[in-house]
Amino acid sequence: MAGITWLFLIPIVSLVVIGVLVVGTLRKNGWGINLNPVRCPSCEAPLSARRQPVFRSQALLGGWVCPHCGTKMDKWGRVGTSESPSGPL
């Protein structure tokens, strides 16, 4: 009986996850996926797609710290939306 329950839950959970990713991408929030290249909004330096997260929020939701000017940004290239360990910027 438990196996039958899983057969019904797997497609529902999959649709929910896909829905969250699609909505997050359209709204450009932390749950979305950004496939476009990002430039630093302060110094216009291109940022590498291969990144090393500095903060836990960057590791979980994406984001960069510009290697040239030190500007913190989210995965969409918006300033001030990444969180530092002590709180928001």
N, CA, C and O atoms as CSV, one atom per row, in Angstrom:
chain,resi,resn,atom,element,x,y,z
A,1,MET,N,N,0.814,-1.204,0.000
A,1,MET,CA,C,0.000,0.000,0.000
A,1,MET,C,C,0.857,1.268,0.000
A,1,MET,O,O,0.487,2.270,-0.612
A,2,ALA,N,N,1.999,1.221,0.686
A,2,ALA,CA,C,2.873,2.396,0.728
A,2,ALA,C,C,3.473,2.668,-0.641
A,2,ALA,O,O,3.676,3.826,-1.006
A,3,GLY,N,N,3.765,1.606,-1.415
A,3,GLY,CA,C,4.319,1.779,-2.750
A,3,GLY,C,C,3.358,2.485,-3.684
A,3,GLY,O,O,3.777,3.276,-4.527
A,4,ILE,N,N,2.082,2.207,-3.541
A,4,ILE,CA,C,1.066,2.846,-4.376
A,4,ILE,C,C,0.967,4.331,-4.031
A,4,ILE,O,O,0.777,5.159,-4.922
A,5,THR,N,N,1.092,4.675,-2.760
A,5,THR,CA,C,1.046,6.065,-2.337
A,5,THR,C,C,2.189,6.852,-2.973
A,5,THR,O,O,1.987,7.971,-3.442
A,6,TRP,N,N,3.387,6.271,-2.990
A,6,TRP,CA,C,4.527,6.943,-3.602
A,6,TRP,C,C,4.321,7.155,-5.093
A,6,TRP,O,O,4.768,8.162,-5.641
A,7,LEU,N,N,3.659,6.231,-5.749
A,7,LEU,CA,C,3.406,6.391,-7.176
A,7,LEU,C,C,2.539,7.609,-7.466
A,7,LEU,O,O,2.671,8.230,-8.521
A,8,PHE,N,N,1.664,7.949,-6.545
A,8,PHE,CA,C,0.819,9.128,-6.727
A,8,PHE,C,C,1.513,10.401,-6.267
A,8,PHE,O,O,1.252,11.471,-6.818
A,9,LEU,N,N,2.389,10.314,-5.274
A,9,LEU,CA,C,3.038,11.508,-4.737
A,9,LEU,C,C,4.189,12.013,-5.595
A,9,LEU,O,O,4.423,13.220,-5.657
A,10,ILE,N,N,4.906,11.124,-6.251
A,10,ILE,CA,C,6.073,11.544,-7.031
A,10,ILE,C,C,5.701,12.533,-8.134
A,10,ILE,O,O,6.373,13.558,-8.247
A,11,PRO,N,N,4.678,12.297,-8.953
A,11,PRO,CA,C,4.339,13.295,-9.986
A,11,PRO,C,C,3.852,14.619,-9.399
A,11,PRO,O,O,4.123,15.681,-9.960
A,12,ILE,N,N,3.142,14.566,-8.285
A,12,ILE,CA,C,2.636,15.798,-7.672
A,12,ILE,C,C,3.787,16.635,-7.143
A,12,ILE,O,O,3.827,17.844,-7.370
A,13,VAL,N,N,4.725,16.008,-6.440
A,13,VAL,CA,C,5.883,16.725,-5.904
A,13,VAL,C,C,6.735,17.266,-7.043
A,13,VAL,O,O,7.248,18.381,-6.947
A,14,SER,N,N,6.896,16.509,-8.108
A,14,SER,CA,C,7.675,16.967,-9.265
A,14,SER,C,C,7.046,18.202,-9.890
A,14,SER,O,O,7.760,19.141,-10.243
A,15,LEU,N,N,5.745,18.221,-10.032
A,15,LEU,CA,C,5.061,19.384,-10.605
A,15,LEU,C,C,5.191,20.607,-9.711
A,15,LEU,O,O,5.344,21.724,-10.205
A,16,VAL,N,N,5.132,20.407,-8.405
A,16,VAL,CA,C,5.283,21.529,-7.471
A,16,VAL,C,C,6.682,22.117,-7.583
A,16,VAL,O,O,6.833,23.338,-7.628
A,17,VAL,N,N,7.706,21.274,-7.629
A,17,VAL,CA,C,9.085,21.755,-7.742
A,17,VAL,C,C,9.289,22.504,-9.053
A,17,VAL,O,O,9.898,23.574,-9.063
A,18,ILE,N,N,8.793,21.964,-10.145
A,18,ILE,CA,C,8.908,22.635,-11.438
A,18,ILE,C,C,8.166,23.969,-11.412
A,18,ILE,O,O,8.654,24.962,-11.952
A,19,GLY,N,N,7.002,23.995,-10.793
A,19,GLY,CA,C,6.235,25.237,-10.682
A,19,GLY,C,C,6.978,26.299,-9.888
A,19,GLY,O,O,6.976,27.470,-10.267
A,20,VAL,N,N,7.616,25.901,-8.789
A,20,VAL,CA,C,8.386,26.849,-7.976
A,20,VAL,C,C,9.552,27.409,-8.782
A,20,VAL,O,O,9.831,28.606,-8.710
A,21,LEU,N,N,10.236,26.562,-9.548
A,21,LEU,CA,C,11.355,27.035,-10.369
A,21,LEU,C,C,10.894,27.984,-11.465
A,21,LEU,O,O,11.549,28.992,-11.729
A,22,VAL,N,N,9.778,27.673,-12.102
A,22,VAL,CA,C,9.270,28.537,-13.175
A,22,VAL,C,C,8.836,29.887,-12.620
A,22,VAL,O,O,9.184,30.926,-13.181
A,23,VAL,N,N,8.083,29.885,-11.528
A,23,VAL,CA,C,7.624,31.141,-10.926
A,23,VAL,C,C,8.819,31.943,-10.416
A,23,VAL,O,O,8.860,33.162,-10.580
A,24,GLY,N,N,9.791,31.270,-9.798
A,24,GLY,CA,C,10.982,31.957,-9.311
A,24,GLY,C,C,11.789,32.589,-10.428
A,24,GLY,O,O,12.346,33.673,-10.255
A,25,THR,N,N,11.857,31.931,-11.560
A,25,THR,CA,C,12.581,32.484,-12.699
A,25,THR,C,C,11.840,33.677,-13.291
A,25,THR,O,O,12.464,34.675,-13.653
A,26,LEU,N,N,10.535,33.587,-13.393
A,26,LEU,CA,C,9.754,34.708,-13.944
A,26,LEU,C,C,9.781,35.918,-13.022
A,26,LEU,O,O,9.846,37.053,-13.493
A,27,ARG,N,N,9.731,35.689,-11.712
A,27,ARG,CA,C,9.738,36.796,-10.748
A,27,ARG,C,C,11.142,37.228,-10.357
A,27,ARG,O,O,11.315,38.220,-9.649
A,28,LYS,N,N,12.146,36.488,-10.816
A,28,LYS,CA,C,13.552,36.751,-10.496
A,28,LYS,C,C,13.781,36.799,-8.990
A,28,LYS,O,O,14.331,37.765,-8.461
A,29,ASN,N,N,13.352,35.744,-8.315
A,29,ASN,CA,C,13.614,35.653,-6.886
A,29,ASN,C,C,14.675,34.584,-6.630
A,29,ASN,O,O,15.271,34.069,-7.575
A,30,GLY,N,N,14.914,34.252,-5.380
A,30,GLY,CA,C,15.975,33.327,-5.012
A,30,GLY,C,C,15.788,31.914,-5.517
A,30,GLY,O,O,16.765,31.174,-5.628
A,31,TRP,N,N,14.571,31.516,-5.827
A,31,TRP,CA,C,14.316,30.147,-6.261
A,31,TRP,C,C,14.423,29.969,-7.764
A,31,TRP,O,O,14.364,28.839,-8.249
A,32,GLY,N,N,14.577,31.044,-8.512
A,32,GLY,CA,C,14.647,30.956,-9.964
A,32,GLY,C,C,16.016,30.526,-10.459
A,32,GLY,O,O,16.961,30.388,-9.683
A,33,ILE,N,N,16.107,30.316,-11.764
A,33,ILE,CA,C,17.348,29.912,-12.410
A,33,ILE,C,C,17.733,30.986,-13.417
A,33,ILE,O,O,16.955,31.310,-14.314
A,34,ASN,N,N,18.940,31.541,-13.268
A,34,ASN,CA,C,19.430,32.563,-14.195
A,34,ASN,C,C,20.492,31.930,-15.085
A,34,ASN,O,O,21.552,31.533,-14.600
A,35,LEU,N,N,20.220,31.834,-16.367
A,35,LEU,CA,C,21.168,31.274,-17.320
A,35,LEU,C,C,21.904,32.355,-18.101
A,35,LEU,O,O,22.796,32.047,-18.891
A,36,ASN,N,N,21.541,33.614,-17.892
A,36,ASN,CA,C,22.165,34.724,-18.608
A,36,ASN,C,C,23.448,35.158,-17.902
A,36,ASN,O,O,23.555,35.032,-16.682
A,37,PRO,N,N,24.426,35.669,-18.660
A,37,PRO,CA,C,25.643,36.184,-18.027
A,37,PRO,C,C,25.326,37.432,-17.203
A,37,PRO,O,O,24.436,38.211,-17.545
A,38,VAL,N,N,26.076,37.605,-16.110
A,38,VAL,CA,C,25.837,38.723,-15.194
A,38,VAL,C,C,27.055,39.632,-15.188
A,38,VAL,O,O,28.195,39.167,-15.206
A,39,ARG,N,N,26.796,40.938,-15.163
A,39,ARG,CA,C,27.850,41.944,-15.039
A,39,ARG,C,C,27.650,42.684,-13.724
A,39,ARG,O,O,26.525,42.839,-13.248
A,40,CYS,N,N,28.745,43.133,-13.152
A,40,CYS,CA,C,28.678,43.916,-11.916
A,40,CYS,C,C,27.961,45.224,-12.210
A,40,CYS,O,O,28.318,45.910,-13.169
A,41,PRO,N,N,26.957,45.593,-11.413
A,41,PRO,CA,C,26.244,46.849,-11.670
A,41,PRO,C,C,27.082,48.088,-11.362
A,41,PRO,O,O,26.771,49.172,-11.856
A,42,SER,N,N,28.125,47.956,-10.566
A,42,SER,CA,C,28.950,49.118,-10.215
A,42,SER,C,C,30.055,49.389,-11.218
A,42,SER,O,O,30.216,50.516,-11.686
A,43,CYS,N,N,30.832,48.332,-11.556
A,43,CYS,CA,C,31.991,48.552,-12.424
A,43,CYS,C,C,31.849,47.889,-13.790
A,43,CYS,O,O,32.771,47.966,-14.601
A,44,GLU,N,N,30.723,47.243,-14.065
A,44,GLU,CA,C,30.422,46.601,-15.346
A,44,GLU,C,C,31.384,45.468,-15.716
A,44,GLU,O,O,31.488,45.108,-16.889
A,45,ALA,N,N,32.083,44.907,-14.736
A,45,ALA,CA,C,32.978,43.777,-15.001
A,45,ALA,C,C,32.143,42.511,-15.187
A,45,ALA,O,O,31.210,42.276,-14.420
A,46,PRO,N,N,32.461,41.690,-16.194
A,46,PRO,CA,C,31.730,40.432,-16.351
A,46,PRO,C,C,32.096,39.474,-15.216
A,46,PRO,O,O,33.256,39.384,-14.816
A,47,LEU,N,N,31.101,38.768,-14.710
A,47,LEU,CA,C,31.319,37.825,-13.613
A,47,LEU,C,C,31.316,36.409,-14.155
A,47,LEU,O,O,30.535,36.069,-15.043
A,48,SER,N,N,32.184,35.605,-13.619
A,48,SER,CA,C,32.322,34.221,-14.067
A,48,SER,C,C,31.127,33.392,-13.626
A,48,SER,O,O,30.596,33.594,-12.534
A,49,ALA,N,N,30.704,32.462,-14.467
A,49,ALA,CA,C,29.630,31.545,-14.094
A,49,ALA,C,C,30.121,30.562,-13.030
A,49,ALA,O,O,29.330,30.042,-12.243
A,50,ARG,N,N,31.420,30.315,-13.014
A,50,ARG,CA,C,32.009,29.485,-11.963
A,50,ARG,C,C,32.355,30.403,-10.808
A,50,ARG,O,O,33.271,31.218,-10.911
A,51,ARG,N,N,31.647,30.278,-9.734
A,51,ARG,CA,C,31.818,31.200,-8.617
A,51,ARG,C,C,32.106,30.437,-7.347
A,51,ARG,O,O,31.792,29.252,-7.232
A,52,GLN,N,N,32.710,31.129,-6.390
A,52,GLN,CA,C,32.910,30.586,-5.059
A,52,GLN,C,C,32.092,31.439,-4.104
A,52,GLN,O,O,32.416,32.607,-3.894
A,53,PRO,N,N,31.039,30.880,-3.520
A,53,PRO,CA,C,30.201,31.681,-2.636
A,53,PRO,C,C,30.949,32.105,-1.378
A,53,PRO,O,O,31.727,31.337,-0.811
A,54,VAL,N,N,30.701,33.328,-0.956
A,54,VAL,CA,C,31.324,33.865,0.250
A,54,VAL,C,C,30.408,33.652,1.447
A,54,VAL,O,O,30.874,33.354,2.547
A,55,PHE,N,N,29.111,33.806,1.232
A,55,PHE,CA,C,28.134,33.683,2.308
A,55,PHE,C,C,27.278,32.441,2.107
A,55,PHE,O,O,27.202,31.902,1.003
A,56,ARG,N,N,26.647,32.000,3.160
A,56,ARG,CA,C,25.781,30.822,3.081
A,56,ARG,C,C,24.615,31.067,2.132
A,56,ARG,O,O,24.228,30.165,1.389
A,57,SER,N,N,24.054,32.260,2.146
A,57,SER,CA,C,22.935,32.557,1.253
A,57,SER,C,C,23.363,32.496,-0.206
A,57,SER,O,O,22.571,32.109,-1.066
A,58,GLN,N,N,24.612,32.874,-0.499
A,58,GLN,CA,C,25.102,32.771,-1.870
A,58,GLN,C,C,25.267,31.314,-2.273
A,58,GLN,O,O,25.050,30.964,-3.433
A,59,ALA,N,N,25.643,30.475,-1.342
A,59,ALA,CA,C,25.788,29.050,-1.655
A,59,ALA,C,C,24.427,28.412,-1.910
A,59,ALA,O,O,24.304,27.543,-2.773
A,60,LEU,N,N,23.417,28.829,-1.176
A,60,LEU,CA,C,22.090,28.233,-1.315
A,60,LEU,C,C,21.291,28.811,-2.472
A,60,LEU,O,O,20.658,28.065,-3.219
A,61,LEU,N,N,21.312,30.119,-2.631
A,61,LEU,CA,C,20.444,30.780,-3.601
A,61,LEU,C,C,21.182,31.451,-4.746
A,61,LEU,O,O,20.537,31.971,-5.656
A,62,GLY,N,N,22.498,31.459,-4.735
A,62,GLY,CA,C,23.279,32.086,-5.791
A,62,GLY,C,C,23.628,33.518,-5.454
A,62,GLY,O,O,22.992,34.139,-4.602
A,63,GLY,N,N,24.617,34.029,-6.110
A,63,GLY,CA,C,25.053,35.405,-5.895
A,63,GLY,C,C,26.559,35.517,-6.041
A,63,GLY,O,O,27.268,34.511,-6.074
A,64,TRP,N,N,27.038,36.745,-6.126
A,64,TRP,CA,C,28.448,37.006,-6.331
A,64,TRP,C,C,28.909,38.137,-5.439
A,64,TRP,O,O,28.111,38.924,-4.929
A,65,VAL,N,N,30.225,38.199,-5.263
A,65,VAL,CA,C,30.922,39.377,-4.772
A,65,VAL,C,C,31.904,39.725,-5.886
A,65,VAL,O,O,32.737,38.902,-6.267
A,66,CYS,N,N,31.803,40.936,-6.400
A,66,CYS,CA,C,32.640,41.341,-7.525
A,66,CYS,C,C,34.112,41.294,-7.112
A,66,CYS,O,O,34.483,41.879,-6.095
A,67,PRO,N,N,34.960,40.603,-7.890
A,67,PRO,CA,C,36.375,40.531,-7.525
A,67,PRO,C,C,37.111,41.853,-7.741
A,67,PRO,O,O,38.208,42.039,-7.214
A,68,HIS,N,N,36.525,42.771,-8.507
A,68,HIS,CA,C,37.192,44.035,-8.801
A,68,HIS,C,C,36.836,45.131,-7.801
A,68,HIS,O,O,37.719,45.836,-7.312
A,69,CYS,N,N,35.543,45.278,-7.494
A,69,CYS,CA,C,35.125,46.383,-6.626
A,69,CYS,C,C,34.518,45.926,-5.307
A,69,CYS,O,O,34.314,46.752,-4.417
A,70,GLY,N,N,34.222,44.629,-5.151
A,70,GLY,CA,C,33.693,44.111,-3.890
A,70,GLY,C,C,32.193,44.277,-3.703
A,70,GLY,O,O,31.690,44.092,-2.595
A,71,THR,N,N,31.473,44.620,-4.757
A,71,THR,CA,C,30.027,44.787,-4.669
A,71,THR,C,C,29.354,43.435,-4.484
A,71,THR,O,O,29.660,42.483,-5.201
A,72,LYS,N,N,28.436,43.348,-3.524
A,72,LYS,CA,C,27.682,42.124,-3.284
A,72,LYS,C,C,26.380,42.189,-4.071
A,72,LYS,O,O,25.688,43.207,-4.055
A,73,MET,N,N,26.047,41.095,-4.762
A,73,MET,CA,C,24.825,41.075,-5.559
A,73,MET,C,C,24.228,39.683,-5.564
A,73,MET,O,O,24.890,38.708,-5.210
A,74,ASP,N,N,22.971,39.601,-5.969
A,74,ASP,CA,C,22.307,38.301,-6.054
A,74,ASP,C,C,22.590,37.668,-7.408
A,74,ASP,O,O,23.364,38.207,-8.199
A,75,LYS,N,N,21.969,36.533,-7.675
A,75,LYS,CA,C,22.221,35.810,-8.924
A,75,LYS,C,C,21.729,36.546,-10.158
A,75,LYS,O,O,22.109,36.199,-11.277
A,76,TRP,N,N,20.897,37.547,-9.974
A,76,TRP,CA,C,20.362,38.319,-11.099
A,76,TRP,C,C,21.182,39.581,-11.347
A,76,TRP,O,O,20.898,40.322,-12.289
A,77,GLY,N,N,22.200,39.841,-10.515
A,77,GLY,CA,C,23.044,41.018,-10.677
A,77,GLY,C,C,22.496,42.259,-10.012
A,77,GLY,O,O,22.895,43.371,-10.357
A,78,ARG,N,N,21.588,42.092,-9.063
A,78,ARG,CA,C,21.012,43.235,-8.343
A,78,ARG,C,C,21.790,43.463,-7.054
A,78,ARG,O,O,22.047,42.524,-6.300
A,79,VAL,N,N,22.157,44.696,-6.810
A,79,VAL,CA,C,22.948,45.058,-5.632
A,79,VAL,C,C,22.092,45.020,-4.381
A,79,VAL,O,O,20.917,45.387,-4.403
A,80,GLY,N,N,22.699,44.568,-3.286
A,80,GLY,CA,C,22.066,44.676,-1.984
A,80,GLY,C,C,21.031,43.631,-1.655
A,80,GLY,O,O,20.307,43.802,-0.674
A,81,THR,N,N,20.916,42.554,-2.417
A,81,THR,CA,C,19.937,41.540,-2.099
A,81,THR,C,C,20.587,40.276,-1.545
A,81,THR,O,O,19.875,39.371,-1.108
A,82,SER,N,N,21.916,40.186,-1.548
A,82,SER,CA,C,22.580,39.052,-0.898
A,82,SER,C,C,22.645,39.341,0.596
A,82,SER,O,O,22.662,40.496,1.020
A,83,GLU,N,N,22.681,38.288,1.371
A,83,GLU,CA,C,22.768,38.484,2.813
A,83,GLU,C,C,24.147,38.114,3.311
A,83,GLU,O,O,24.741,37.134,2.863
A,84,SER,N,N,24.645,38.897,4.232
A,84,SER,CA,C,25.896,38.575,4.894
A,84,SER,C,C,25.566,37.802,6.170
A,84,SER,O,O,24.402,37.769,6.569
A,85,PRO,N,N,26.548,37.181,6.823
A,85,PRO,CA,C,26.259,36.434,8.034
A,85,PRO,C,C,25.671,37.294,9.144
A,85,PRO,O,O,24.974,36.770,10.013
A,86,SER,N,N,25.933,38.610,9.143
A,86,SER,CA,C,25.409,39.473,10.192
A,86,SER,C,C,24.038,40.039,9.856
A,86,SER,O,O,23.460,40.746,10.681
A,87,GLY,N,N,23.498,39.757,8.680
A,87,GLY,CA,C,22.182,40.258,8.315
A,87,GLY,C,C,22.185,40.857,6.926
A,87,GLY,O,O,23.178,40.755,6.206
A,88,PRO,N,N,21.076,41.487,6.540
A,88,PRO,CA,C,20.999,42.087,5.205
A,88,PRO,C,C,21.949,43.254,5.052
A,88,PRO,O,O,22.402,43.840,6.035
A,89,LEU,N,N,22.243,43.585,3.807
A,89,LEU,CA,C,23.148,44.708,3.520
A,89,LEU,C,C,22.558,46.025,3.932
A,89,LEU,O,O,23.191,47.066,3.758
